[in-house]
């Protein structure tokens, strides 16, 4: 049983973990920037035109 557990156990890799976290943060920031740009265009720029 111990050998089967060791064969399927995930080995923690700190570098992989950091890359995954950075990818999530980058995607999150991109989506927030897109949302803010959309708000600017729909609310602020529209008000400036009127």
ModelCIF file with pLDDT and N, C-alpha, C, O atoms, coordinates in Angstrom:
data_MODEL
#
_entry.id   MODEL 
#
_entity.id                         1 
_entity.type                       polymer 
_entity.pdbx_number_of_molecules   1 
#
_entity_poly.entity_id                      1 
_entity_poly.type                           'polypeptide(L)' 
_entity_poly.nstd_linkage                   no 
_entity_poly.nstd_monomer                   no 
_entity_poly.pdbx_seq_one_letter_code       
;(UNK)(UNK)(UNK)(UNK)(UNK)(UNK)(UNK)(UNK)(UNK)(UNK)(UNK)(UNK)(UNK)(UNK)(UNK)(UNK)
(UNK)(UNK)(UNK)(UNK)(UNK)(UNK)(UNK)(UNK)(UNK)(UNK)(UNK)(UNK)(UNK)(UNK)(UNK)(UNK)
(UNK)(UNK)(UNK)(UNK)(UNK)(UNK)(UNK)(UNK)(UNK)(UNK)(UNK)(UNK)(UNK)(UNK)(UNK)(UNK)
(UNK)(UNK)
;
_entity_poly.pdbx_seq_one_letter_code_can   XXXXXXXXXXXXXXXXXXXXXXXXXXXXXXXXXXXXXXXXXXXXXXXXXX 
_entity_poly.pdbx_strand_id                 A 
#
loop_
_entity_poly_seq.entity_id 
_entity_poly_seq.num 
_entity_poly_seq.mon_id 
_entity_poly_seq.hetero 
1 1  UNK n 
1 2  UNK n 
1 3  UNK n 
1 4  UNK n 
1 5  UNK n 
1 6  UNK n 
1 7  UNK n 
1 8  UNK n 
1 9  UNK n 
1 10 UNK n 
1 11 UNK n 
1 12 UNK n 
1 13 UNK n 
1 14 UNK n 
1 15 UNK n 
1 16 UNK n 
1 17 UNK n 
1 18 UNK n 
1 19 UNK n 
1 20 UNK n 
1 21 UNK n 
1 22 UNK n 
1 23 UNK n 
1 24 UNK n 
1 25 UNK n 
1 26 UNK n 
1 27 UNK n 
1 28 UNK n 
1 29 UNK n 
1 30 UNK n 
1 31 UNK n 
1 32 UNK n 
1 33 UNK n 
1 34 UNK n 
1 35 UNK n 
1 36 UNK n 
1 37 UNK n 
1 38 UNK n 
1 39 UNK n 
1 40 UNK n 
1 41 UNK n 
1 42 UNK n 
1 43 UNK n 
1 44 UNK n 
1 45 UNK n 
1 46 UNK n 
1 47 UNK n 
1 48 UNK n 
1 49 UNK n 
1 50 UNK n 
#
_struct_asym.id          A 
_struct_asym.entity_id   1 
#
loop_
_ma_qa_metric.id 
_ma_qa_metric.mode 
_ma_qa_metric.name 
_ma_qa_metric.software_group_id 
_ma_qa_metric.type 
1 global pLDDT . pLDDT 
2 local  pLDDT . pLDDT 
#
_ma_qa_metric_global.metric_id      1 
_ma_qa_metric_global.metric_value   83.32 
_ma_qa_metric_global.model_id       1 
_ma_qa_metric_global.ordinal_id     1 
#
loop_
_ma_qa_metric_local.label_asym_id 
_ma_qa_metric_local.label_comp_id 
_ma_qa_metric_local.label_seq_id 
_ma_qa_metric_local.metric_id 
_ma_qa_metric_local.metric_value 
_ma_qa_metric_local.model_id 
_ma_qa_metric_local.ordinal_id 
A UNK 1  2 46.00 1 1  
A UNK 2  2 53.00 1 2  
A UNK 3  2 53.00 1 3  
A UNK 4  2 54.00 1 4  
A UNK 5  2 53.00 1 5  
A UNK 6  2 55.00 1 6  
A UNK 7  2 57.00 1 7  
A UNK 8  2 57.00 1 8  
A UNK 9  2 60.00 1 9  
A UNK 10 2 66.00 1 10 
A UNK 11 2 71.00 1 11 
A UNK 12 2 73.00 1 12 
A UNK 13 2 85.00 1 13 
A UNK 14 2 89.00 1 14 
A UNK 15 2 89.00 1 15 
A UNK 16 2 92.00 1 16 
A UNK 17 2 92.00 1 17 
A UNK 18 2 94.00 1 18 
A UNK 19 2 94.00 1 19 
A UNK 20 2 95.00 1 20 
A UNK 21 2 96.00 1 21 
A UNK 22 2 97.00 1 22 
A UNK 23 2 97.00 1 23 
A UNK 24 2 97.00 1 24 
A UNK 25 2 98.00 1 25 
A UNK 26 2 98.00 1 26 
A UNK 27 2 98.00 1 27 
A UNK 28 2 98.00 1 28 
A UNK 29 2 98.00 1 29 
A UNK 30 2 98.00 1 30 
A UNK 31 2 98.00 1 31 
A UNK 32 2 98.00 1 32 
A UNK 33 2 98.00 1 33 
A UNK 34 2 97.00 1 34 
A UNK 35 2 96.00 1 35 
A UNK 36 2 95.00 1 36 
A UNK 37 2 95.00 1 37 
A UNK 38 2 94.00 1 38 
A UNK 39 2 92.00 1 39 
A UNK 40 2 91.00 1 40 
A UNK 41 2 90.00 1 41 
A UNK 42 2 89.00 1 42 
A UNK 43 2 88.00 1 43 
A UNK 44 2 82.00 1 44 
A UNK 45 2 80.00 1 45 
A UNK 46 2 80.00 1 46 
A UNK 47 2 76.00 1 47 
A UNK 48 2 80.00 1 48 
A UNK 49 2 76.00 1 49 
A UNK 50 2 68.00 1 50 
#
loop_
_atom_site.group_PDB 
_atom_site.id 
_atom_site.type_symbol 
_atom_site.label_atom_id 
_atom_site.label_alt_id 
_atom_site.label_comp_id 
_atom_site.label_asym_id 
_atom_site.label_entity_id 
_atom_site.label_seq_id 
_atom_site.pdbx_PDB_ins_code 
_atom_site.Cartn_x 
_atom_site.Cartn_y 
_atom_site.Cartn_z 
_atom_site.occupancy 
_atom_site.B_iso_or_equiv 
_atom_site.pdbx_formal_charge 
_atom_site.auth_seq_id 
_atom_site.auth_comp_id 
_atom_site.auth_asym_id 
_atom_site.auth_atom_id 
_atom_site.pdbx_PDB_model_num 
ATOM 1   N N  . UNK A 1 1  ? 0.826   -1.199 0.000   1.00 46.00 ? 1  UNK A N  1 
ATOM 2   C CA . UNK A 1 1  ? 0.000   0.000  0.000   1.00 46.00 ? 1  UNK A CA 1 
ATOM 3   C C  . UNK A 1 1  ? 0.873   1.267  0.000   1.00 46.00 ? 1  UNK A C  1 
ATOM 4   O O  . UNK A 1 1  ? 0.567   2.239  -0.690  1.00 46.00 ? 1  UNK A O  1 
ATOM 5   N N  . UNK A 1 2  ? 1.924   1.243  0.755   1.00 53.00 ? 2  UNK A N  1 
ATOM 6   C CA . UNK A 1 2  ? 2.800   2.407  0.815   1.00 53.00 ? 2  UNK A CA 1 
ATOM 7   C C  . UNK A 1 2  ? 3.421   2.698  -0.547  1.00 53.00 ? 2  UNK A C  1 
ATOM 8   O O  . UNK A 1 2  ? 3.528   3.861  -0.937  1.00 53.00 ? 2  UNK A O  1 
ATOM 9   N N  . UNK A 1 3  ? 3.827   1.670  -1.271  1.00 53.00 ? 3  UNK A N  1 
ATOM 10  C CA . UNK A 1 3  ? 4.440   1.898  -2.585  1.00 53.00 ? 3  UNK A CA 1 
ATOM 11  C C  . UNK A 1 3  ? 3.431   2.464  -3.573  1.00 53.00 ? 3  UNK A C  1 
ATOM 12  O O  . UNK A 1 3  ? 3.798   3.283  -4.415  1.00 53.00 ? 3  UNK A O  1 
ATOM 13  N N  . UNK A 1 4  ? 2.176   2.053  -3.495  1.00 54.00 ? 4  UNK A N  1 
ATOM 14  C CA . UNK A 1 4  ? 1.176   2.605  -4.416  1.00 54.00 ? 4  UNK A CA 1 
ATOM 15  C C  . UNK A 1 4  ? 0.892   4.063  -4.075  1.00 54.00 ? 4  UNK A C  1 
ATOM 16  O O  . UNK A 1 4  ? 0.648   4.870  -4.972  1.00 54.00 ? 4  UNK A O  1 
ATOM 17  N N  . UNK A 1 5  ? 0.919   4.405  -2.814  1.00 53.00 ? 5  UNK A N  1 
ATOM 18  C CA . UNK A 1 5  ? 0.722   5.809  -2.412  1.00 53.00 ? 5  UNK A CA 1 
ATOM 19  C C  . UNK A 1 5  ? 1.867   6.667  -2.939  1.00 53.00 ? 5  UNK A C  1 
ATOM 20  O O  . UNK A 1 5  ? 1.636   7.756  -3.465  1.00 53.00 ? 5  UNK A O  1 
ATOM 21  N N  . UNK A 1 6  ? 3.084   6.190  -2.804  1.00 55.00 ? 6  UNK A N  1 
ATOM 22  C CA . UNK A 1 6  ? 4.240   6.947  -3.268  1.00 55.00 ? 6  UNK A CA 1 
ATOM 23  C C  . UNK A 1 6  ? 4.231   7.111  -4.784  1.00 55.00 ? 6  UNK A C  1 
ATOM 24  O O  . UNK A 1 6  ? 4.682   8.137  -5.293  1.00 55.00 ? 6  UNK A O  1 
ATOM 25  N N  . UNK A 1 7  ? 3.739   6.143  -5.493  1.00 57.00 ? 7  UNK A N  1 
ATOM 26  C CA . UNK A 1 7  ? 3.720   6.203  -6.950  1.00 57.00 ? 7  UNK A CA 1 
ATOM 27  C C  . UNK A 1 7  ? 2.748   7.262  -7.455  1.00 57.00 ? 7  UNK A C  1 
ATOM 28  O O  . UNK A 1 7  ? 2.957   7.829  -8.528  1.00 57.00 ? 7  UNK A O  1 
ATOM 29  N N  . UNK A 1 8  ? 1.693   7.537  -6.700  1.00 57.00 ? 8  UNK A N  1 
ATOM 30  C CA . UNK A 1 8  ? 0.683   8.498  -7.148  1.00 57.00 ? 8  UNK A CA 1 
ATOM 31  C C  . UNK A 1 8  ? 0.778   9.829  -6.434  1.00 57.00 ? 8  UNK A C  1 
ATOM 32  O O  . UNK A 1 8  ? 0.045   10.757 -6.778  1.00 57.00 ? 8  UNK A O  1 
ATOM 33  N N  . UNK A 1 9  ? 1.649   9.956  -5.458  1.00 60.00 ? 9  UNK A N  1 
ATOM 34  C CA . UNK A 1 9  ? 1.772   11.202 -4.694  1.00 60.00 ? 9  UNK A CA 1 
ATOM 35  C C  . UNK A 1 9  ? 2.353   12.296 -5.574  1.00 60.00 ? 9  UNK A C  1 
ATOM 36  O O  . UNK A 1 9  ? 3.285   12.061 -6.343  1.00 60.00 ? 9  UNK A O  1 
ATOM 37  N N  . UNK A 1 10 ? 1.796   13.488 -5.454  1.00 66.00 ? 10 UNK A N  1 
ATOM 38  C CA . UNK A 1 10 ? 2.296   14.643 -6.203  1.00 66.00 ? 10 UNK A CA 1 
ATOM 39  C C  . UNK A 1 10 ? 3.491   15.228 -5.461  1.00 66.00 ? 10 UNK A C  1 
ATOM 40  O O  . UNK A 1 10 ? 3.422   15.487 -4.260  1.00 66.00 ? 10 UNK A O  1 
ATOM 41  N N  . UNK A 1 11 ? 4.554   15.428 -6.167  1.00 71.00 ? 11 UNK A N  1 
ATOM 42  C CA . UNK A 1 11 ? 5.737   16.041 -5.580  1.00 71.00 ? 11 UNK A CA 1 
ATOM 43  C C  . UNK A 1 11 ? 5.569   17.545 -5.694  1.00 71.00 ? 11 UNK A C  1 
ATOM 44  O O  . UNK A 1 11 ? 5.371   18.072 -6.788  1.00 71.00 ? 11 UNK A O  1 
ATOM 45  N N  . UNK A 1 12 ? 5.647   18.231 -4.570  1.00 73.00 ? 12 UNK A N  1 
ATOM 46  C CA . UNK A 1 12 ? 5.473   19.681 -4.544  1.00 73.00 ? 12 UNK A CA 1 
ATOM 47  C C  . UNK A 1 12 ? 6.637   20.353 -5.241  1.00 73.00 ? 12 UNK A C  1 
ATOM 48  O O  . UNK A 1 12 ? 7.801   20.083 -4.943  1.00 73.00 ? 12 UNK A O  1 
ATOM 49  N N  . UNK A 1 13 ? 6.314   21.216 -6.157  1.00 85.00 ? 13 UNK A N  1 
ATOM 50  C CA . UNK A 1 13 ? 7.335   21.970 -6.875  1.00 85.00 ? 13 UNK A CA 1 
ATOM 51  C C  . UNK A 1 13 ? 7.013   23.444 -6.697  1.00 85.00 ? 13 UNK A C  1 
ATOM 52  O O  . UNK A 1 13 ? 6.042   23.946 -7.263  1.00 85.00 ? 13 UNK A O  1 
ATOM 53  N N  . UNK A 1 14 ? 7.815   24.128 -5.923  1.00 89.00 ? 14 UNK A N  1 
ATOM 54  C CA . UNK A 1 14 ? 7.556   25.531 -5.596  1.00 89.00 ? 14 UNK A CA 1 
ATOM 55  C C  . UNK A 1 14 ? 7.548   26.411 -6.839  1.00 89.00 ? 14 UNK A C  1 
ATOM 56  O O  . UNK A 1 14 ? 6.754   27.347 -6.931  1.00 89.00 ? 14 UNK A O  1 
ATOM 57  N N  . UNK A 1 15 ? 8.424   26.119 -7.793  1.00 89.00 ? 15 UNK A N  1 
ATOM 58  C CA . UNK A 1 15 ? 8.479   26.920 -9.021  1.00 89.00 ? 15 UNK A CA 1 
ATOM 59  C C  . UNK A 1 15 ? 7.185   26.786 -9.819  1.00 89.00 ? 15 UNK A C  1 
ATOM 60  O O  . UNK A 1 15 ? 6.652   27.780 -10.313 1.00 89.00 ? 15 UNK A O  1 
ATOM 61  N N  . UNK A 1 16 ? 6.682   25.563 -9.946  1.00 92.00 ? 16 UNK A N  1 
ATOM 62  C CA . UNK A 1 16 ? 5.398   25.353 -10.641 1.00 92.00 ? 16 UNK A CA 1 
ATOM 63  C C  . UNK A 1 16 ? 4.279   26.106 -9.934  1.00 92.00 ? 16 UNK A C  1 
ATOM 64  O O  . UNK A 1 16 ? 3.435   26.740 -10.568 1.00 92.00 ? 16 UNK A O  1 
ATOM 65  N N  . UNK A 1 17 ? 4.290   26.023 -8.615  1.00 92.00 ? 17 UNK A N  1 
ATOM 66  C CA . UNK A 1 17 ? 3.262   26.698 -7.819  1.00 92.00 ? 17 UNK A CA 1 
ATOM 67  C C  . UNK A 1 17 ? 3.290   28.201 -8.059  1.00 92.00 ? 17 UNK A C  1 
ATOM 68  O O  . UNK A 1 17 ? 2.241   28.821 -8.238  1.00 92.00 ? 17 UNK A O  1 
ATOM 69  N N  . UNK A 1 18 ? 4.478   28.788 -8.066  1.00 94.00 ? 18 UNK A N  1 
ATOM 70  C CA . UNK A 1 18 ? 4.606   30.228 -8.295  1.00 94.00 ? 18 UNK A CA 1 
ATOM 71  C C  . UNK A 1 18 ? 4.161   30.608 -9.699  1.00 94.00 ? 18 UNK A C  1 
ATOM 72  O O  . UNK A 1 18 ? 3.528   31.647 -9.884  1.00 94.00 ? 18 UNK A O  1 
ATOM 73  N N  . UNK A 1 19 ? 4.480   29.785 -10.690 1.00 94.00 ? 19 UNK A N  1 
ATOM 74  C CA . UNK A 1 19 ? 4.056   30.065 -12.063 1.00 94.00 ? 19 UNK A CA 1 
ATOM 75  C C  . UNK A 1 19 ? 2.541   30.021 -12.186 1.00 94.00 ? 19 UNK A C  1 
ATOM 76  O O  . UNK A 1 19 ? 1.942   30.859 -12.860 1.00 94.00 ? 19 UNK A O  1 
ATOM 77  N N  . UNK A 1 20 ? 1.928   29.052 -11.538 1.00 95.00 ? 20 UNK A N  1 
ATOM 78  C CA . UNK A 1 20 ? 0.462   28.941 -11.571 1.00 95.00 ? 20 UNK A CA 1 
ATOM 79  C C  . UNK A 1 20 ? -0.165  30.152 -10.898 1.00 95.00 ? 20 UNK A C  1 
ATOM 80  O O  . UNK A 1 20 ? -1.103  30.745 -11.432 1.00 95.00 ? 20 UNK A O  1 
ATOM 81  N N  . UNK A 1 21 ? 0.348   30.523 -9.726  1.00 96.00 ? 21 UNK A N  1 
ATOM 82  C CA . UNK A 1 21 ? -0.191  31.688 -9.021  1.00 96.00 ? 21 UNK A CA 1 
ATOM 83  C C  . UNK A 1 21 ? -0.018  32.954 -9.849  1.00 96.00 ? 21 UNK A C  1 
ATOM 84  O O  . UNK A 1 21 ? -0.932  33.775 -9.920  1.00 96.00 ? 21 UNK A O  1 
ATOM 85  N N  . UNK A 1 22 ? 1.144   33.121 -10.477 1.00 97.00 ? 22 UNK A N  1 
ATOM 86  C CA . UNK A 1 22 ? 1.388   34.323 -11.278 1.00 97.00 ? 22 UNK A CA 1 
ATOM 87  C C  . UNK A 1 22 ? 0.448   34.382 -12.476 1.00 97.00 ? 22 UNK A C  1 
ATOM 88  O O  . UNK A 1 22 ? -0.042  35.454 -12.830 1.00 97.00 ? 22 UNK A O  1 
ATOM 89  N N  . UNK A 1 23 ? 0.194   33.234 -13.100 1.00 97.00 ? 23 UNK A N  1 
ATOM 90  C CA . UNK A 1 23 ? -0.727  33.186 -14.237 1.00 97.00 ? 23 UNK A CA 1 
ATOM 91  C C  . UNK A 1 23 ? -2.131  33.610 -13.808 1.00 97.00 ? 23 UNK A C  1 
ATOM 92  O O  . UNK A 1 23 ? -2.801  34.365 -14.512 1.00 97.00 ? 23 UNK A O  1 
ATOM 93  N N  . UNK A 1 24 ? -2.567  33.121 -12.654 1.00 97.00 ? 24 UNK A N  1 
ATOM 94  C CA . UNK A 1 24 ? -3.889  33.486 -12.136 1.00 97.00 ? 24 UNK A CA 1 
ATOM 95  C C  . UNK A 1 24 ? -3.947  34.983 -11.860 1.00 97.00 ? 24 UNK A C  1 
ATOM 96  O O  . UNK A 1 24 ? -4.918  35.644 -12.228 1.00 97.00 ? 24 UNK A O  1 
ATOM 97  N N  . UNK A 1 25 ? -2.918  35.519 -11.217 1.00 98.00 ? 25 UNK A N  1 
ATOM 98  C CA . UNK A 1 25 ? -2.883  36.954 -10.906 1.00 98.00 ? 25 UNK A CA 1 
ATOM 99  C C  . UNK A 1 25 ? -2.889  37.773 -12.189 1.00 98.00 ? 25 UNK A C  1 
ATOM 100 O O  . UNK A 1 25 ? -3.622  38.757 -12.291 1.00 98.00 ? 25 UNK A O  1 
ATOM 101 N N  . UNK A 1 26 ? -2.082  37.379 -13.167 1.00 98.00 ? 26 UNK A N  1 
ATOM 102 C CA . UNK A 1 26 ? -2.020  38.108 -14.441 1.00 98.00 ? 26 UNK A CA 1 
ATOM 103 C C  . UNK A 1 26 ? -3.380  38.128 -15.138 1.00 98.00 ? 26 UNK A C  1 
ATOM 104 O O  . UNK A 1 26 ? -3.816  39.170 -15.628 1.00 98.00 ? 26 UNK A O  1 
ATOM 105 N N  . UNK A 1 27 ? -4.044  36.981 -15.179 1.00 98.00 ? 27 UNK A N  1 
ATOM 106 C CA . UNK A 1 27 ? -5.356  36.910 -15.827 1.00 98.00 ? 27 UNK A CA 1 
ATOM 107 C C  . UNK A 1 27 ? -6.386  37.756 -15.067 1.00 98.00 ? 27 UNK A C  1 
ATOM 108 O O  . UNK A 1 27 ? -7.219  38.425 -15.677 1.00 98.00 ? 27 UNK A O  1 
ATOM 109 N N  . UNK A 1 28 ? -6.320  37.719 -13.747 1.00 98.00 ? 28 UNK A N  1 
ATOM 110 C CA . UNK A 1 28 ? -7.227  38.494 -12.911 1.00 98.00 ? 28 UNK A CA 1 
ATOM 111 C C  . UNK A 1 28 ? -7.031  39.993 -13.164 1.00 98.00 ? 28 UNK A C  1 
ATOM 112 O O  . UNK A 1 28 ? -8.002  40.731 -13.330 1.00 98.00 ? 28 UNK A O  1 
ATOM 113 N N  . UNK A 1 29 ? -5.780  40.432 -13.191 1.00 98.00 ? 29 UNK A N  1 
ATOM 114 C CA . UNK A 1 29 ? -5.476  41.845 -13.434 1.00 98.00 ? 29 UNK A CA 1 
ATOM 115 C C  . UNK A 1 29 ? -5.949  42.261 -14.827 1.00 98.00 ? 29 UNK A C  1 
ATOM 116 O O  . UNK A 1 29 ? -6.510  43.344 -14.989 1.00 98.00 ? 29 UNK A O  1 
ATOM 117 N N  . UNK A 1 30 ? -5.731  41.420 -15.824 1.00 98.00 ? 30 UNK A N  1 
ATOM 118 C CA . UNK A 1 30 ? -6.186  41.738 -17.181 1.00 98.00 ? 30 UNK A CA 1 
ATOM 119 C C  . UNK A 1 30 ? -7.700  41.910 -17.229 1.00 98.00 ? 30 UNK A C  1 
ATOM 120 O O  . UNK A 1 30 ? -8.202  42.817 -17.893 1.00 98.00 ? 30 UNK A O  1 
ATOM 121 N N  . UNK A 1 31 ? -8.419  41.055 -16.536 1.00 98.00 ? 31 UNK A N  1 
ATOM 122 C CA . UNK A 1 31 ? -9.875  41.152 -16.535 1.00 98.00 ? 31 UNK A CA 1 
ATOM 123 C C  . UNK A 1 31 ? -10.355 42.408 -15.804 1.00 98.00 ? 31 UNK A C  1 
ATOM 124 O O  . UNK A 1 31 ? -11.318 43.042 -16.233 1.00 98.00 ? 31 UNK A O  1 
ATOM 125 N N  . UNK A 1 32 ? -9.699  42.766 -14.721 1.00 98.00 ? 32 UNK A N  1 
ATOM 126 C CA . UNK A 1 32 ? -10.059 43.997 -14.000 1.00 98.00 ? 32 UNK A CA 1 
ATOM 127 C C  . UNK A 1 32 ? -9.772  45.213 -14.869 1.00 98.00 ? 32 UNK A C  1 
ATOM 128 O O  . UNK A 1 32 ? -10.572 46.148 -14.913 1.00 98.00 ? 32 UNK A O  1 
ATOM 129 N N  . UNK A 1 33 ? -8.632  45.209 -15.563 1.00 98.00 ? 33 UNK A N  1 
ATOM 130 C CA . UNK A 1 33 ? -8.308  46.321 -16.457 1.00 98.00 ? 33 UNK A CA 1 
ATOM 131 C C  . UNK A 1 33 ? -9.340  46.438 -17.574 1.00 98.00 ? 33 UNK A C  1 
ATOM 132 O O  . UNK A 1 33 ? -9.740  47.547 -17.928 1.00 98.00 ? 33 UNK A O  1 
ATOM 133 N N  . UNK A 1 34 ? -9.775  45.316 -18.131 1.00 97.00 ? 34 UNK A N  1 
ATOM 134 C CA . UNK A 1 34 ? -10.791 45.336 -19.178 1.00 97.00 ? 34 UNK A CA 1 
ATOM 135 C C  . UNK A 1 34 ? -12.114 45.876 -18.632 1.00 97.00 ? 34 UNK A C  1 
ATOM 136 O O  . UNK A 1 34 ? -12.803 46.639 -19.309 1.00 97.00 ? 34 UNK A O  1 
ATOM 137 N N  . UNK A 1 35 ? -12.462 45.484 -17.424 1.00 96.00 ? 35 UNK A N  1 
ATOM 138 C CA . UNK A 1 35 ? -13.689 45.984 -16.794 1.00 96.00 ? 35 UNK A CA 1 
ATOM 139 C C  . UNK A 1 35 ? -13.611 47.488 -16.573 1.00 96.00 ? 35 UNK A C  1 
ATOM 140 O O  . UNK A 1 35 ? -14.563 48.211 -16.869 1.00 96.00 ? 35 UNK A O  1 
ATOM 141 N N  . UNK A 1 36 ? -12.484 47.961 -16.055 1.00 95.00 ? 36 UNK A N  1 
ATOM 142 C CA . UNK A 1 36 ? -12.326 49.396 -15.822 1.00 95.00 ? 36 UNK A CA 1 
ATOM 143 C C  . UNK A 1 36 ? -12.360 50.177 -17.130 1.00 95.00 ? 36 UNK A C  1 
ATOM 144 O O  . UNK A 1 36 ? -12.930 51.267 -17.181 1.00 95.00 ? 36 UNK A O  1 
ATOM 145 N N  . UNK A 1 37 ? -11.764 49.643 -18.180 1.00 95.00 ? 37 UNK A N  1 
ATOM 146 C CA . UNK A 1 37 ? -11.802 50.298 -19.485 1.00 95.00 ? 37 UNK A CA 1 
ATOM 147 C C  . UNK A 1 37 ? -13.243 50.379 -19.984 1.00 95.00 ? 37 UNK A C  1 
ATOM 148 O O  . UNK A 1 37 ? -13.668 51.405 -20.515 1.00 95.00 ? 37 UNK A O  1 
ATOM 149 N N  . UNK A 1 38 ? -13.984 49.292 -19.808 1.00 94.00 ? 38 UNK A N  1 
ATOM 150 C CA . UNK A 1 38 ? -15.378 49.271 -20.225 1.00 94.00 ? 38 UNK A CA 1 
ATOM 151 C C  . UNK A 1 38 ? -16.202 50.297 -19.442 1.00 94.00 ? 38 UNK A C  1 
ATOM 152 O O  . UNK A 1 38 ? -17.035 50.998 -20.018 1.00 94.00 ? 38 UNK A O  1 
ATOM 153 N N  . UNK A 1 39 ? -15.972 50.383 -18.147 1.00 92.00 ? 39 UNK A N  1 
ATOM 154 C CA . UNK A 1 39 ? -16.675 51.377 -17.322 1.00 92.00 ? 39 UNK A CA 1 
ATOM 155 C C  . UNK A 1 39 ? -16.336 52.776 -17.807 1.00 92.00 ? 39 UNK A C  1 
ATOM 156 O O  . UNK A 1 39 ? -17.216 53.626 -17.933 1.00 92.00 ? 39 UNK A O  1 
ATOM 157 N N  . UNK A 1 40 ? -15.054 53.015 -18.080 1.00 91.00 ? 40 UNK A N  1 
ATOM 158 C CA . UNK A 1 40 ? -14.625 54.326 -18.564 1.00 91.00 ? 40 UNK A CA 1 
ATOM 159 C C  . UNK A 1 40 ? -15.357 54.683 -19.858 1.00 91.00 ? 40 UNK A C  1 
ATOM 160 O O  . UNK A 1 40 ? -15.890 55.784 -19.999 1.00 91.00 ? 40 UNK A O  1 
ATOM 161 N N  . UNK A 1 41 ? -15.374 53.743 -20.794 1.00 90.00 ? 41 UNK A N  1 
ATOM 162 C CA . UNK A 1 41 ? -16.009 54.011 -22.083 1.00 90.00 ? 41 UNK A CA 1 
ATOM 163 C C  . UNK A 1 41 ? -17.517 54.204 -21.952 1.00 90.00 ? 41 UNK A C  1 
ATOM 164 O O  . UNK A 1 41 ? -18.086 55.092 -22.586 1.00 90.00 ? 41 UNK A O  1 
ATOM 165 N N  . UNK A 1 42 ? -18.156 53.391 -21.148 1.00 89.00 ? 42 UNK A N  1 
ATOM 166 C CA . UNK A 1 42 ? -19.618 53.418 -21.050 1.00 89.00 ? 42 UNK A CA 1 
ATOM 167 C C  . UNK A 1 42 ? -20.137 54.531 -20.146 1.00 89.00 ? 42 UNK A C  1 
ATOM 168 O O  . UNK A 1 42 ? -21.220 55.062 -20.391 1.00 89.00 ? 42 UNK A O  1 
ATOM 169 N N  . UNK A 1 43 ? -19.400 54.887 -19.124 1.00 88.00 ? 43 UNK A N  1 
ATOM 170 C CA . UNK A 1 43 ? -19.901 55.853 -18.145 1.00 88.00 ? 43 UNK A CA 1 
ATOM 171 C C  . UNK A 1 43 ? -19.212 57.202 -18.281 1.00 88.00 ? 43 UNK A C  1 
ATOM 172 O O  . UNK A 1 43 ? -19.867 58.218 -18.516 1.00 88.00 ? 43 UNK A O  1 
ATOM 173 N N  . UNK A 1 44 ? -17.917 57.213 -18.135 1.00 82.00 ? 44 UNK A N  1 
ATOM 174 C CA . UNK A 1 44 ? -17.188 58.477 -18.095 1.00 82.00 ? 44 UNK A CA 1 
ATOM 175 C C  . UNK A 1 44 ? -17.166 59.131 -19.462 1.00 82.00 ? 44 UNK A C  1 
ATOM 176 O O  . UNK A 1 44 ? -17.514 60.305 -19.589 1.00 82.00 ? 44 UNK A O  1 
ATOM 177 N N  . UNK A 1 45 ? -16.759 58.385 -20.500 1.00 80.00 ? 45 UNK A N  1 
ATOM 178 C CA . UNK A 1 45 ? -16.689 58.970 -21.839 1.00 80.00 ? 45 UNK A CA 1 
ATOM 179 C C  . UNK A 1 45 ? -18.066 59.352 -22.348 1.00 80.00 ? 45 UNK A C  1 
ATOM 180 O O  . UNK A 1 45 ? -18.207 60.379 -23.012 1.00 80.00 ? 45 UNK A O  1 
ATOM 181 N N  . UNK A 1 46 ? -19.078 58.561 -22.058 1.00 80.00 ? 46 UNK A N  1 
ATOM 182 C CA . UNK A 1 46 ? -20.441 58.877 -22.494 1.00 80.00 ? 46 UNK A CA 1 
ATOM 183 C C  . UNK A 1 46 ? -20.916 60.171 -21.837 1.00 80.00 ? 46 UNK A C  1 
ATOM 184 O O  . UNK A 1 46 ? -21.528 61.013 -22.493 1.00 80.00 ? 46 UNK A O  1 
ATOM 185 N N  . UNK A 1 47 ? -20.638 60.328 -20.551 1.00 76.00 ? 47 UNK A N  1 
ATOM 186 C CA . UNK A 1 47 ? -21.024 61.563 -19.856 1.00 76.00 ? 47 UNK A CA 1 
ATOM 187 C C  . UNK A 1 47 ? -20.296 62.777 -20.429 1.00 76.00 ? 47 UNK A C  1 
ATOM 188 O O  . UNK A 1 47 ? -20.872 63.861 -20.509 1.00 76.00 ? 47 UNK A O  1 
ATOM 189 N N  . UNK A 1 48 ? -19.055 62.607 -20.821 1.00 80.00 ? 48 UNK A N  1 
ATOM 190 C CA . UNK A 1 48 ? -18.277 63.703 -21.394 1.00 80.00 ? 48 UNK A CA 1 
ATOM 191 C C  . UNK A 1 48 ? -18.836 64.138 -22.743 1.00 80.00 ? 48 UNK A C  1 
ATOM 192 O O  . UNK A 1 48 ? -18.764 65.313 -23.101 1.00 80.00 ? 48 UNK A O  1 
ATOM 193 N N  . UNK A 1 49 ? -19.387 63.196 -23.482 1.00 76.00 ? 49 UNK A N  1 
ATOM 194 C CA . UNK A 1 49 ? -19.958 63.517 -24.812 1.00 76.00 ? 49 UNK A CA 1 
ATOM 195 C C  . UNK A 1 49 ? -21.293 64.226 -24.675 1.00 76.00 ? 49 UNK A C  1 
ATOM 196 O O  . UNK A 1 49 ? -21.695 64.961 -25.577 1.00 76.00 ? 49 UNK A O  1 
ATOM 197 N N  . UNK A 1 50 ? -21.978 64.023 -23.575 1.00 68.00 ? 50 UNK A N  1 
ATOM 198 C CA . UNK A 1 50 ? -23.323 64.642 -23.414 1.00 68.00 ? 50 UNK A CA 1 
ATOM 199 C C  . UNK A 1 50 ? -23.270 65.985 -22.793 1.00 68.00 ? 50 UNK A C  1 
ATOM 200 O O  . UNK A 1 50 ? -24.309 66.616 -22.599 1.00 68.00 ? 50 UNK A O  1 
#
